[in-house]
Amino acid sequence: MTTLEVDLPDELSRHRLPAAVAARLQALLDRQDAGETLSTAERAEAQRLVDLAEFLTLLRLRSERSAP
């Protein structure tokens, strides 16, 4: 297994989804949870937003773990 280390700007690791983006993701997930069928484009959008949220969370956690 290969490990890749990437130096990231400190401010990047503190980023969260902007409020409007988080609200859009929540709206899509709420519709899906309510049994509404999302379009293909909406499902792809939701998946990308979930991926981005998870990535930002990972960055924050790694930054906190490596902080002195």
mmCIF file of the N, C-alpha and C atoms, coordinates in Angstrom:
data_MODEL
# 
_entry.id   MODEL 
# 
loop_
_atom_site.group_PDB 
_atom_site.id 
_atom_site.type_symbol 
_atom_site.label_atom_id 
_atom_site.label_alt_id 
_atom_site.label_comp_id 
_atom_site.label_asym_id 
_atom_site.label_entity_id 
_atom_site.label_seq_id 
_atom_site.pdbx_PDB_ins_code 
_atom_site.Cartn_x 
_atom_site.Cartn_y 
_atom_site.Cartn_z 
_atom_site.occupancy 
_atom_site.B_iso_or_equiv 
_atom_site.pdbx_formal_charge 
_atom_site.auth_seq_id 
_atom_site.auth_comp_id 
_atom_site.auth_asym_id 
_atom_site.auth_atom_id 
_atom_site.pdbx_PDB_model_num 
ATOM 1   N N  . MET A 1 1  ? 0.848   -1.180 0.000   1.00 0.00 ? 1  MET A N  1 
ATOM 2   C CA . MET A 1 1  ? 0.000   0.000  0.000   1.00 0.00 ? 1  MET A CA 1 
ATOM 3   C C  . MET A 1 1  ? 0.889   1.238  0.000   1.00 0.00 ? 1  MET A C  1 
ATOM 4   N N  . THR A 1 2  ? 0.587   2.175  -0.852  1.00 0.00 ? 2  THR A N  1 
ATOM 5   C CA . THR A 1 2  ? 1.339   3.405  -0.966  1.00 0.00 ? 2  THR A CA 1 
ATOM 6   C C  . THR A 1 2  ? 0.601   4.521  -0.244  1.00 0.00 ? 2  THR A C  1 
ATOM 7   N N  . THR A 1 3  ? 1.351   5.315  0.486   1.00 0.00 ? 3  THR A N  1 
ATOM 8   C CA . THR A 1 3  ? 0.775   6.458  1.176   1.00 0.00 ? 3  THR A CA 1 
ATOM 9   C C  . THR A 1 3  ? 1.187   7.723  0.459   1.00 0.00 ? 3  THR A C  1 
ATOM 10  N N  . LEU A 1 4  ? 0.248   8.575  0.238   1.00 0.00 ? 4  LEU A N  1 
ATOM 11  C CA . LEU A 1 4  ? 0.496   9.843  -0.432  1.00 0.00 ? 4  LEU A CA 1 
ATOM 12  C C  . LEU A 1 4  ? 0.243   10.959 0.565   1.00 0.00 ? 4  LEU A C  1 
ATOM 13  N N  . GLU A 1 5  ? 1.225   11.820 0.744   1.00 0.00 ? 5  GLU A N  1 
ATOM 14  C CA . GLU A 1 5  ? 1.051   12.964 1.632   1.00 0.00 ? 5  GLU A CA 1 
ATOM 15  C C  . GLU A 1 5  ? 0.965   14.222 0.797   1.00 0.00 ? 5  GLU A C  1 
ATOM 16  N N  . VAL A 1 6  ? -0.019  15.042 1.103   1.00 0.00 ? 6  VAL A N  1 
ATOM 17  C CA . VAL A 1 6  ? -0.233  16.272 0.368   1.00 0.00 ? 6  VAL A CA 1 
ATOM 18  C C  . VAL A 1 6  ? -0.289  17.408 1.371   1.00 0.00 ? 6  VAL A C  1 
ATOM 19  N N  . ASP A 1 7  ? 0.496   18.436 1.127   1.00 0.00 ? 7  ASP A N  1 
ATOM 20  C CA . ASP A 1 7  ? 0.432   19.622 1.975   1.00 0.00 ? 7  ASP A CA 1 
ATOM 21  C C  . ASP A 1 7  ? -0.705  20.499 1.475   1.00 0.00 ? 7  ASP A C  1 
ATOM 22  N N  . LEU A 1 8  ? -1.601  20.840 2.374   1.00 0.00 ? 8  LEU A N  1 
ATOM 23  C CA . LEU A 1 8  ? -2.745  21.663 2.023   1.00 0.00 ? 8  LEU A CA 1 
ATOM 24  C C  . LEU A 1 8  ? -2.704  22.950 2.831   1.00 0.00 ? 8  LEU A C  1 
ATOM 25  N N  . PRO A 1 9  ? -3.163  24.031 2.231   1.00 0.00 ? 9  PRO A N  1 
ATOM 26  C CA . PRO A 1 9  ? -3.232  25.280 2.990   1.00 0.00 ? 9  PRO A CA 1 
ATOM 27  C C  . PRO A 1 9  ? -4.114  25.101 4.225   1.00 0.00 ? 9  PRO A C  1 
ATOM 28  N N  . ASP A 1 10 ? -3.706  25.685 5.335   1.00 0.00 ? 10 ASP A N  1 
ATOM 29  C CA . ASP A 1 10 ? -4.470  25.550 6.578   1.00 0.00 ? 10 ASP A CA 1 
ATOM 30  C C  . ASP A 1 10 ? -5.922  25.965 6.416   1.00 0.00 ? 10 ASP A C  1 
ATOM 31  N N  . GLU A 1 11 ? -6.167  27.046 5.687   1.00 0.00 ? 11 GLU A N  1 
ATOM 32  C CA . GLU A 1 11 ? -7.534  27.534 5.557   1.00 0.00 ? 11 GLU A CA 1 
ATOM 33  C C  . GLU A 1 11 ? -8.427  26.553 4.805   1.00 0.00 ? 11 GLU A C  1 
ATOM 34  N N  . LEU A 1 12 ? -7.866  25.729 3.939   1.00 0.00 ? 12 LEU A N  1 
ATOM 35  C CA . LEU A 1 12 ? -8.662  24.745 3.212   1.00 0.00 ? 12 LEU A CA 1 
ATOM 36  C C  . LEU A 1 12 ? -9.245  23.716 4.169   1.00 0.00 ? 12 LEU A C  1 
ATOM 37  N N  . SER A 1 13 ? -8.475  23.316 5.149   1.00 0.00 ? 13 SER A N  1 
ATOM 38  C CA . SER A 1 13 ? -8.932  22.267 6.066   1.00 0.00 ? 13 SER A CA 1 
ATOM 39  C C  . SER A 1 13 ? -10.059 22.747 6.984   1.00 0.00 ? 13 SER A C  1 
ATOM 40  N N  . ARG A 1 14 ? -10.276 24.047 7.064   1.00 0.00 ? 14 ARG A N  1 
ATOM 41  C CA . ARG A 1 14 ? -11.350 24.565 7.918   1.00 0.00 ? 14 ARG A CA 1 
ATOM 42  C C  . ARG A 1 14 ? -12.640 24.791 7.146   1.00 0.00 ? 14 ARG A C  1 
ATOM 43  N N  . HIS A 1 15 ? -12.597 24.610 5.853   1.00 0.00 ? 15 HIS A N  1 
ATOM 44  C CA . HIS A 1 15 ? -13.771 24.872 5.031   1.00 0.00 ? 15 HIS A CA 1 
ATOM 45  C C  . HIS A 1 15 ? -14.869 23.845 5.275   1.00 0.00 ? 15 HIS A C  1 
ATOM 46  N N  . ARG A 1 16 ? -16.046 24.332 5.159   1.00 0.00 ? 16 ARG A N  1 
ATOM 47  C CA . ARG A 1 16 ? -17.242 23.504 5.218   1.00 0.00 ? 16 ARG A CA 1 
ATOM 48  C C  . ARG A 1 16 ? -18.052 23.857 3.975   1.00 0.00 ? 16 ARG A C  1 
ATOM 49  N N  . LEU A 1 17 ? -19.036 23.048 3.711   1.00 0.00 ? 17 LEU A N  1 
ATOM 50  C CA . LEU A 1 17 ? -19.911 23.396 2.594   1.00 0.00 ? 17 LEU A CA 1 
ATOM 51  C C  . LEU A 1 17 ? -20.559 24.743 2.886   1.00 0.00 ? 17 LEU A C  1 
ATOM 52  N N  . PRO A 1 18 ? -20.589 25.633 1.898   1.00 0.00 ? 18 PRO A N  1 
ATOM 53  C CA . PRO A 1 18 ? -21.324 26.892 2.111   1.00 0.00 ? 18 PRO A CA 1 
ATOM 54  C C  . PRO A 1 18 ? -22.782 26.584 2.463   1.00 0.00 ? 18 PRO A C  1 
ATOM 55  N N  . ALA A 1 19 ? -23.390 27.465 3.222   1.00 0.00 ? 19 ALA A N  1 
ATOM 56  C CA . ALA A 1 19 ? -24.749 27.235 3.719   1.00 0.00 ? 19 ALA A CA 1 
ATOM 57  C C  . ALA A 1 19 ? -25.727 26.911 2.593   1.00 0.00 ? 19 ALA A C  1 
ATOM 58  N N  . ALA A 1 20 ? -25.658 27.631 1.493   1.00 0.00 ? 20 ALA A N  1 
ATOM 59  C CA . ALA A 1 20 ? -26.589 27.388 0.389   1.00 0.00 ? 20 ALA A CA 1 
ATOM 60  C C  . ALA A 1 20 ? -26.362 26.012 -0.236  1.00 0.00 ? 20 ALA A C  1 
ATOM 61  N N  . VAL A 1 21 ? -25.115 25.588 -0.308  1.00 0.00 ? 21 VAL A N  1 
ATOM 62  C CA . VAL A 1 21 ? -24.795 24.278 -0.878  1.00 0.00 ? 21 VAL A CA 1 
ATOM 63  C C  . VAL A 1 21 ? -25.267 23.176 0.067   1.00 0.00 ? 21 VAL A C  1 
ATOM 64  N N  . ALA A 1 22 ? -25.021 23.359 1.352   1.00 0.00 ? 22 ALA A N  1 
ATOM 65  C CA . ALA A 1 22 ? -25.484 22.388 2.347   1.00 0.00 ? 22 ALA A CA 1 
ATOM 66  C C  . ALA A 1 22 ? -27.010 22.297 2.333   1.00 0.00 ? 22 ALA A C  1 
ATOM 67  N N  . ALA A 1 23 ? -27.679 23.435 2.167   1.00 0.00 ? 23 ALA A N  1 
ATOM 68  C CA . ALA A 1 23 ? -29.142 23.443 2.115   1.00 0.00 ? 23 ALA A CA 1 
ATOM 69  C C  . ALA A 1 23 ? -29.640 22.703 0.875   1.00 0.00 ? 23 ALA A C  1 
ATOM 70  N N  . ARG A 1 24 ? -28.962 22.881 -0.249  1.00 0.00 ? 24 ARG A N  1 
ATOM 71  C CA . ARG A 1 24 ? -29.352 22.180 -1.472  1.00 0.00 ? 24 ARG A CA 1 
ATOM 72  C C  . ARG A 1 24 ? -29.210 20.666 -1.281  1.00 0.00 ? 24 ARG A C  1 
ATOM 73  N N  . LEU A 1 25 ? -28.092 20.258 -0.713  1.00 0.00 ? 25 LEU A N  1 
ATOM 74  C CA . LEU A 1 25 ? -27.881 18.840 -0.464  1.00 0.00 ? 25 LEU A CA 1 
ATOM 75  C C  . LEU A 1 25 ? -28.962 18.303 0.468   1.00 0.00 ? 25 LEU A C  1 
ATOM 76  N N  . GLN A 1 26 ? -29.255 19.024 1.527   1.00 0.00 ? 26 GLN A N  1 
ATOM 77  C CA . GLN A 1 26 ? -30.278 18.580 2.471   1.00 0.00 ? 26 GLN A CA 1 
ATOM 78  C C  . GLN A 1 26 ? -31.636 18.476 1.794   1.00 0.00 ? 26 GLN A C  1 
ATOM 79  N N  . ALA A 1 27 ? -31.955 19.436 0.921   1.00 0.00 ? 27 ALA A N  1 
ATOM 80  C CA . ALA A 1 27 ? -33.235 19.407 0.213   1.00 0.00 ? 27 ALA A CA 1 
ATOM 81  C C  . ALA A 1 27 ? -33.329 18.176 -0.684  1.00 0.00 ? 27 ALA A C  1 
ATOM 82  N N  . LEU A 1 28 ? -32.250 17.863 -1.388  1.00 0.00 ? 28 LEU A N  1 
ATOM 83  C CA . LEU A 1 28 ? -32.250 16.675 -2.236  1.00 0.00 ? 28 LEU A CA 1 
ATOM 84  C C  . LEU A 1 28 ? -32.414 15.404 -1.407  1.00 0.00 ? 28 LEU A C  1 
ATOM 85  N N  . LEU A 1 29 ? -31.682 15.325 -0.299  1.00 0.00 ? 29 LEU A N  1 
ATOM 86  C CA . LEU A 1 29 ? -31.769 14.140 0.556   1.00 0.00 ? 29 LEU A CA 1 
ATOM 87  C C  . LEU A 1 29 ? -33.141 14.019 1.212   1.00 0.00 ? 29 LEU A C  1 
ATOM 88  N N  . ASP A 1 30 ? -33.725 15.147 1.607   1.00 0.00 ? 30 ASP A N  1 
ATOM 89  C CA . ASP A 1 30 ? -35.065 15.130 2.202   1.00 0.00 ? 30 ASP A CA 1 
ATOM 90  C C  . ASP A 1 30 ? -36.105 14.630 1.196   1.00 0.00 ? 30 ASP A C  1 
ATOM 91  N N  . ARG A 1 31 ? -35.994 15.101 -0.042  1.00 0.00 ? 31 ARG A N  1 
ATOM 92  C CA . ARG A 1 31 ? -36.929 14.646 -1.079  1.00 0.00 ? 31 ARG A CA 1 
ATOM 93  C C  . ARG A 1 31 ? -36.793 13.143 -1.297  1.00 0.00 ? 31 ARG A C  1 
ATOM 94  N N  . GLN A 1 32 ? -35.557 12.690 -1.341  1.00 0.00 ? 32 GLN A N  1 
ATOM 95  C CA . GLN A 1 32 ? -35.311 11.260 -1.539  1.00 0.00 ? 32 GLN A CA 1 
ATOM 96  C C  . GLN A 1 32 ? -35.871 10.459 -0.368  1.00 0.00 ? 32 GLN A C  1 
ATOM 97  N N  . ASP A 1 33 ? -35.626 10.935 0.853   1.00 0.00 ? 33 ASP A N  1 
ATOM 98  C CA . ASP A 1 33 ? -36.136 10.245 2.046   1.00 0.00 ? 33 ASP A CA 1 
ATOM 99  C C  . ASP A 1 33 ? -37.659 10.211 2.087   1.00 0.00 ? 33 ASP A C  1 
ATOM 100 N N  . ALA A 1 34 ? -38.289 11.212 1.480   1.00 0.00 ? 34 ALA A N  1 
ATOM 101 C CA . ALA A 1 34 ? -39.750 11.277 1.451   1.00 0.00 ? 34 ALA A CA 1 
ATOM 102 C C  . ALA A 1 34 ? -40.331 10.368 0.372   1.00 0.00 ? 34 ALA A C  1 
ATOM 103 N N  . GLY A 1 35 ? -39.462 9.669  -0.352  1.00 0.00 ? 35 GLY A N  1 
ATOM 104 C CA . GLY A 1 35 ? -39.934 8.737  -1.370  1.00 0.00 ? 35 GLY A CA 1 
ATOM 105 C C  . GLY A 1 35 ? -40.036 9.322  -2.753  1.00 0.00 ? 35 GLY A C  1 
ATOM 106 N N  . GLU A 1 36 ? -39.646 10.576 -2.899  1.00 0.00 ? 36 GLU A N  1 
ATOM 107 C CA . GLU A 1 36 ? -39.686 11.210 -4.214  1.00 0.00 ? 36 GLU A CA 1 
ATOM 108 C C  . GLU A 1 36 ? -38.506 10.711 -5.050  1.00 0.00 ? 36 GLU A C  1 
ATOM 109 N N  . THR A 1 37 ? -38.741 10.441 -6.297  1.00 0.00 ? 37 THR A N  1 
ATOM 110 C CA . THR A 1 37 ? -37.686 9.989  -7.190  1.00 0.00 ? 37 THR A CA 1 
ATOM 111 C C  . THR A 1 37 ? -36.926 11.196 -7.726  1.00 0.00 ? 37 THR A C  1 
ATOM 112 N N  . LEU A 1 38 ? -35.619 11.213 -7.505  1.00 0.00 ? 38 LEU A N  1 
ATOM 113 C CA . LEU A 1 38 ? -34.781 12.281 -8.032  1.00 0.00 ? 38 LEU A CA 1 
ATOM 114 C C  . LEU A 1 38 ? -34.419 11.963 -9.478  1.00 0.00 ? 38 LEU A C  1 
ATOM 115 N N  . SER A 1 39 ? -34.250 13.007 -10.264 1.00 0.00 ? 39 SER A N  1 
ATOM 116 C CA . SER A 1 39 ? -33.807 12.802 -11.639 1.00 0.00 ? 39 SER A CA 1 
ATOM 117 C C  . SER A 1 39 ? -32.369 12.305 -11.618 1.00 0.00 ? 39 SER A C  1 
ATOM 118 N N  . THR A 1 40 ? -31.934 11.814 -12.746 1.00 0.00 ? 40 THR A N  1 
ATOM 119 C CA . THR A 1 40 ? -30.553 11.346 -12.862 1.00 0.00 ? 40 THR A CA 1 
ATOM 120 C C  . THR A 1 40 ? -29.586 12.471 -12.517 1.00 0.00 ? 40 THR A C  1 
ATOM 121 N N  . ALA A 1 41 ? -29.862 13.663 -13.020 1.00 0.00 ? 41 ALA A N  1 
ATOM 122 C CA . ALA A 1 41 ? -28.994 14.810 -12.747 1.00 0.00 ? 41 ALA A CA 1 
ATOM 123 C C  . ALA A 1 41 ? -28.991 15.163 -11.261 1.00 0.00 ? 41 ALA A C  1 
ATOM 124 N N  . GLU A 1 42 ? -30.159 15.097 -10.630 1.00 0.00 ? 42 GLU A N  1 
ATOM 125 C CA . GLU A 1 42 ? -30.246 15.410 -9.196  1.00 0.00 ? 42 GLU A CA 1 
ATOM 126 C C  . GLU A 1 42 ? -29.502 14.367 -8.366  1.00 0.00 ? 42 GLU A C  1 
ATOM 127 N N  . ARG A 1 43 ? -29.624 13.099 -8.730  1.00 0.00 ? 43 ARG A N  1 
ATOM 128 C CA . ARG A 1 43 ? -28.894 12.053 -8.004  1.00 0.00 ? 43 ARG A CA 1 
ATOM 129 C C  . ARG A 1 43 ? -27.389 12.255 -8.139  1.00 0.00 ? 43 ARG A C  1 
ATOM 130 N N  . ALA A 1 44 ? -26.938 12.600 -9.343  1.00 0.00 ? 44 ALA A N  1 
ATOM 131 C CA . ALA A 1 44 ? -25.510 12.840 -9.562  1.00 0.00 ? 44 ALA A CA 1 
ATOM 132 C C  . ALA A 1 44 ? -25.048 14.060 -8.771  1.00 0.00 ? 44 ALA A C  1 
ATOM 133 N N  . GLU A 1 45 ? -25.866 15.101 -8.752  1.00 0.00 ? 45 GLU A N  1 
ATOM 134 C CA . GLU A 1 45 ? -25.536 16.308 -7.983  1.00 0.00 ? 45 GLU A CA 1 
ATOM 135 C C  . GLU A 1 45 ? -25.426 15.983 -6.496  1.00 0.00 ? 45 GLU A C  1 
ATOM 136 N N  . ALA A 1 46 ? -26.396 15.251 -5.983  1.00 0.00 ? 46 ALA A N  1 
ATOM 137 C CA . ALA A 1 46 ? -26.373 14.882 -4.572  1.00 0.00 ? 46 ALA A CA 1 
ATOM 138 C C  . ALA A 1 46 ? -25.138 14.055 -4.249  1.00 0.00 ? 46 ALA A C  1 
ATOM 139 N N  . GLN A 1 47 ? -24.794 13.121 -5.103  1.00 0.00 ? 47 GLN A N  1 
ATOM 140 C CA . GLN A 1 47 ? -23.619 12.289 -4.854  1.00 0.00 ? 47 GLN A CA 1 
ATOM 141 C C  . GLN A 1 47 ? -22.342 13.123 -4.836  1.00 0.00 ? 47 GLN A C  1 
ATOM 142 N N  . ARG A 1 48 ? -22.231 14.061 -5.766  1.00 0.00 ? 48 ARG A N  1 
ATOM 143 C CA . ARG A 1 48 ? -21.040 14.929 -5.779  1.00 0.00 ? 48 ARG A CA 1 
ATOM 144 C C  . ARG A 1 48 ? -20.966 15.789 -4.525  1.00 0.00 ? 48 ARG A C  1 
ATOM 145 N N  . LEU A 1 49 ? -22.101 16.286 -4.073  1.00 0.00 ? 49 LEU A N  1 
ATOM 146 C CA . LEU A 1 49 ? -22.109 17.108 -2.859  1.00 0.00 ? 49 LEU A CA 1 
ATOM 147 C C  . LEU A 1 49 ? -21.769 16.279 -1.626  1.00 0.00 ? 49 LEU A C  1 
ATOM 148 N N  . VAL A 1 50 ? -22.268 15.060 -1.557  1.00 0.00 ? 50 VAL A N  1 
ATOM 149 C CA . VAL A 1 50 ? -21.911 14.168 -0.449  1.00 0.00 ? 50 VAL A CA 1 
ATOM 150 C C  . VAL A 1 50 ? -20.412 13.889 -0.477  1.00 0.00 ? 50 VAL A C  1 
ATOM 151 N N  . ASP A 1 51 ? -19.878 13.610 -1.662  1.00 0.00 ? 51 ASP A N  1 
ATOM 152 C CA . ASP A 1 51 ? -18.441 13.357 -1.792  1.00 0.00 ? 51 ASP A CA 1 
ATOM 153 C C  . ASP A 1 51 ? -17.628 14.559 -1.325  1.00 0.00 ? 51 ASP A C  1 
ATOM 154 N N  . LEU A 1 52 ? -18.056 15.758 -1.715  1.00 0.00 ? 52 LEU A N  1 
ATOM 155 C CA . LEU A 1 52 ? -17.346 16.969 -1.314  1.00 0.00 ? 52 LEU A CA 1 
ATOM 156 C C  . LEU A 1 52 ? -17.423 17.165 0.195   1.00 0.00 ? 52 LEU A C  1 
ATOM 157 N N  . ALA A 1 53 ? -18.589 16.965 0.777   1.00 0.00 ? 53 ALA A N  1 
ATOM 158 C CA . ALA A 1 53 ? -18.748 17.115 2.230   1.00 0.00 ? 53 ALA A CA 1 
ATOM 159 C C  . ALA A 1 53 ? -17.855 16.124 2.974   1.00 0.00 ? 53 ALA A C  1 
ATOM 160 N N  . GLU A 1 54 ? -17.801 14.892 2.489   1.00 0.00 ? 54 GLU A N  1 
ATOM 161 C CA . GLU A 1 54 ? -16.948 13.889 3.130   1.00 0.00 ? 54 GLU A CA 1 
ATOM 162 C C  . GLU A 1 54 ? -15.474 14.250 2.995   1.00 0.00 ? 54 GLU A C  1 
ATOM 163 N N  . PHE A 1 55 ? -15.084 14.761 1.840   1.00 0.00 ? 55 PHE A N  1 
ATOM 164 C CA . PHE A 1 55 ? -13.702 15.161 1.622   1.00 0.00 ? 55 PHE A CA 1 
ATOM 165 C C  . PHE A 1 55 ? -13.317 16.299 2.568   1.00 0.00 ? 55 PHE A C  1 
ATOM 166 N N  . LEU A 1 56 ? -14.173 17.294 2.689   1.00 0.00 ? 56 LEU A N  1 
ATOM 167 C CA . LEU A 1 56 ? -13.884 18.417 3.583   1.00 0.00 ? 56 LEU A CA 1 
ATOM 168 C C  . LEU A 1 56 ? -13.822 17.959 5.035   1.00 0.00 ? 56 LEU A C  1 
ATOM 169 N N  . THR A 1 57 ? -14.681 17.034 5.416   1.00 0.00 ? 57 THR A N  1 
ATOM 170 C CA . THR A 1 57 ? -14.636 16.490 6.771   1.00 0.00 ? 57 THR A CA 1 
ATOM 171 C C  . THR A 1 57 ? -13.320 15.765 7.009   1.00 0.00 ? 57 THR A C  1 
ATOM 172 N N  . LEU A 1 58 ? -12.896 14.978 6.050   1.00 0.00 ? 58 LEU A N  1 
ATOM 173 C CA . LEU A 1 58 ? -11.622 14.275 6.162   1.00 0.00 ? 58 LEU A CA 1 
ATOM 174 C C  . LEU A 1 58 ? -10.465 15.259 6.312   1.00 0.00 ? 58 LEU A C  1 
ATOM 175 N N  . LEU A 1 59 ? -10.473 16.326 5.530   1.00 0.00 ? 59 LEU A N  1 
ATOM 176 C CA . LEU A 1 59 ? -9.418  17.338 5.641   1.00 0.00 ? 59 LEU A CA 1 
ATOM 177 C C  . LEU A 1 59 ? -9.387  17.965 7.026   1.00 0.00 ? 59 LEU A C  1 
ATOM 178 N N  . ARG A 1 60 ? -10.584 18.309 7.544   1.00 0.00 ? 60 ARG A N  1 
ATOM 179 C CA . ARG A 1 60 ? -10.641 18.906 8.881   1.00 0.00 ? 60 ARG A CA 1 
ATOM 180 C C  . ARG A 1 60 ? -10.116 17.948 9.933   1.00 0.00 ? 60 ARG A C  1 
ATOM 181 N N  . LEU A 1 61 ? -10.531 16.689 9.863   1.00 0.00 ? 61 LEU A N  1 
ATOM 182 C CA . LEU A 1 61 ? -10.096 15.714 10.862  1.00 0.00 ? 61 LEU A CA 1 
ATOM 183 C C  . LEU A 1 61 ? -8.591  15.491 10.805  1.00 0.00 ? 61 LEU A C  1 
ATOM 184 N N  . ARG A 1 62 ? -8.053  15.391 9.616   1.00 0.00 ? 62 ARG A N  1 
ATOM 185 C CA . ARG A 1 62 ? -6.606  15.205 9.488   1.00 0.00 ? 62 ARG A CA 1 
ATOM 186 C C  . ARG A 1 62 ? -5.847  16.431 9.976   1.00 0.00 ? 62 ARG A C  1 
ATOM 187 N N  . SER A 1 63 ? -6.406  17.599 9.713   1.00 0.00 ? 63 SER A N  1 
ATOM 188 C CA . SER A 1 63 ? -5.761  18.819 10.168  1.00 0.00 ? 63 SER A CA 1 
ATOM 189 C C  . SER A 1 63 ? -5.763  18.898 11.688  1.00 0.00 ? 63 SER A C  1 
ATOM 190 N N  . GLU A 1 64 ? -6.884  18.533 12.300  1.00 0.00 ? 64 GLU A N  1 
ATOM 191 C CA . GLU A 1 64 ? -6.980  18.546 13.760  1.00 0.00 ? 64 GLU A CA 1 
ATOM 192 C C  . GLU A 1 64 ? -6.031  17.521 14.366  1.00 0.00 ? 64 GLU A C  1 
ATOM 193 N N  . ARG A 1 65 ? -5.930  16.383 13.735  1.00 0.00 ? 65 ARG A N  1 
ATOM 194 C CA . ARG A 1 65 ? -5.060  15.319 14.246  1.00 0.00 ? 65 ARG A CA 1 
ATOM 195 C C  . ARG A 1 65 ? -3.587  15.685 14.168  1.00 0.00 ? 65 ARG A C  1 
ATOM 196 N N  . SER A 1 66 ? -3.212  16.457 13.161  1.00 0.00 ? 66 SER A N  1 
ATOM 197 C CA . SER A 1 66 ? -1.807  16.802 12.997  1.00 0.00 ? 66 SER A CA 1 
ATOM 198 C C  . SER A 1 66 ? -1.439  18.128 13.643  1.00 0.00 ? 66 SER A C  1 
ATOM 199 N N  . ALA A 1 67 ? -2.430  18.831 14.205  1.00 0.00 ? 67 ALA A N  1 
ATOM 200 C CA . ALA A 1 67 ? -2.157  20.124 14.849  1.00 0.00 ? 67 ALA A CA 1 
ATOM 201 C C  . ALA A 1 67 ? -1.305  19.895 16.107  1.00 0.00 ? 67 ALA A C  1 
ATOM 202 N N  . PRO A 1 68 ? -0.354  20.805 16.323  1.00 0.00 ? 68 PRO A N  1 
ATOM 203 C CA . PRO A 1 68 ? 0.515   20.665 17.520  1.00 0.00 ? 68 PRO A CA 1 
ATOM 204 C C  . PRO A 1 68 ? -0.218  20.890 18.816  1.00 0.00 ? 68 PRO A C  1 
# 
